[in-house]
Amino acid sequence: MVVSAQDSNGVARAADILLRAAAFGVVVIPTVRLGATAWTRLASLAHRAGALLLTLGVEASDELRYFASLRVRLRCAGVRWAGESGPFNVLTGAGAEATVLKHKRAAPGGRAHFARTTFENTGVPLESVRERESLIEDPLQRRADRRILAV
């Protein structure tokens, strides 16, 4: 179910309604700036409903950082393409790296690398495969702590 909201209060209200209904095991909302009272209420409703409240965004507010049980930073680790440069490339794989920034029940700093390759086993063989690693000096890397998932 997708619910559109115009502002942060609308996002909080929609999440409140979905969590009170206890009809969903996971409720995903964008990271919005809400007060501590609103985050307390949403965390309590998620706990009572046995649901996971997941916020996705670039930067978490201080209140959300406090109430989050888990914060994870994701970054692209690389992309693999097949074929010559141009519009007819074939995506053959991608990788991501996750770093635990906060965990209420374990030490932060854990890392995981996810690599995904194409699922196609048939068809024309992929001849020239090019791999493009993510740039170390990526401008967003300097602000990587702002790309955060809070659970």
WOPEWO-V381805 format. One record per residue. N is the residue number from 1. PHI is phi in whole degrees, -180 to 180 (NA if undefined). PSI is psi in whole degrees, -180 to 180 (999 if undefined). NEAR is the number of other C-alpha atoms within 10 Angstrom. Layout:
N/PHI/PSI/NEAR
N/PHI/PSI/NEAR
This chain:
1/NA/135/6
2/-116/127/7
3/-118/125/10
4/-91/144/9
5/-136/147/12
6/-88/-28/7
7/-148/-179/11
8/-64/-35/15
9/-65/-37/14
10/-66/-38/13
11/-64/-46/18
12/-63/-41/21
13/-66/-44/15
14/-63/-44/18
15/-64/-40/20
16/-58/-47/18
17/-64/-45/13
18/-65/-40/21
19/-71/-39/26
20/-65/-31/15
21/-70/-23/11
22/54/33/15
23/-96/-9/13
24/-128/140/16
25/-83/-23/13
26/-136/130/16
27/-122/122/18
28/-110/128/13
29/-132/157/18
30/-73/155/15
31/-71/115/20
32/-124/159/18
33/-85/110/18
34/-129/159/16
35/-76/169/12
36/-61/-35/14
37/-62/-43/10
38/-66/-43/17
39/-66/-37/18
40/-61/-45/14
41/-63/-46/13
42/-65/-40/21
43/-64/-41/21
44/-65/-44/13
45/-64/-40/22
46/-63/-41/23
47/-64/-47/13
48/-65/-34/12
49/-84/-9/18
50/67/33/15
51/-111/163/18
52/-103/123/17
53/-100/114/21
54/-114/125/16
55/-110/135/19
56/-117/130/16
57/-178/179/14
58/-87/-40/14
59/-137/132/19
60/-98/140/23
61/-72/166/13
62/-60/-39/12
63/-64/-44/16
64/-67/-38/23
65/-60/-36/16
66/-69/-46/13
67/-82/-17/16
68/-68/136/20
69/-82/-28/14
70/-146/132/20
71/-124/131/22
72/-129/135/21
73/-101/131/19
74/-113/141/20
75/-142/150/17
76/-72/130/15
77/-100/-16/18
78/162/160/16
79/-136/139/19
80/-115/131/19
81/-122/148/18
82/-116/144/18
83/102/174/16
84/-73/164/13
85/-64/141/10
86/139/-170/7
87/-76/-9/7
88/-106/30/9
89/-69/158/13
90/-122/126/16
91/-73/121/15
92/-110/-9/19
93/177/163/17
94/-153/156/19
95/-134/154/17
96/-141/152/16
97/-123/131/16
98/-113/135/19
99/-125/128/18
100/-79/119/19
101/-93/-32/18
102/-150/137/21
103/-147/123/16
104/-72/-18/11
105/-118/7/8
106/-154/170/10
107/-74/140/10
108/-73/170/15
109/105/-7/12
110/-64/146/13
111/-129/151/13
112/-143/142/11
113/-115/128/13
114/-113/125/11
115/-120/134/13
116/-127/129/12
117/-113/172/12
118/-62/149/11
119/-96/-2/8
120/-84/123/9
121/-104/-9/7
122/-121/171/6
123/105/-170/6
124/-66/133/7
125/-65/143/9
126/-82/113/11
127/-80/-83/9
128/-90/112/10
129/-102/126/16
130/-111/137/15
131/-112/133/14
132/-120/109/12
133/-74/153/13
134/-69/150/15
135/-78/135/12
136/-68/-39/10
137/-91/32/8
138/-63/131/10
139/-57/-31/9
140/-76/-22/13
141/-63/-34/14
142/-63/-28/10
143/-113/32/11
144/-62/-27/15
145/-68/-9/16
146/-90/-16/16
147/-89/94/19
148/-132/140/25
149/-102/134/23
150/-119/130/23
151/-118/999/20
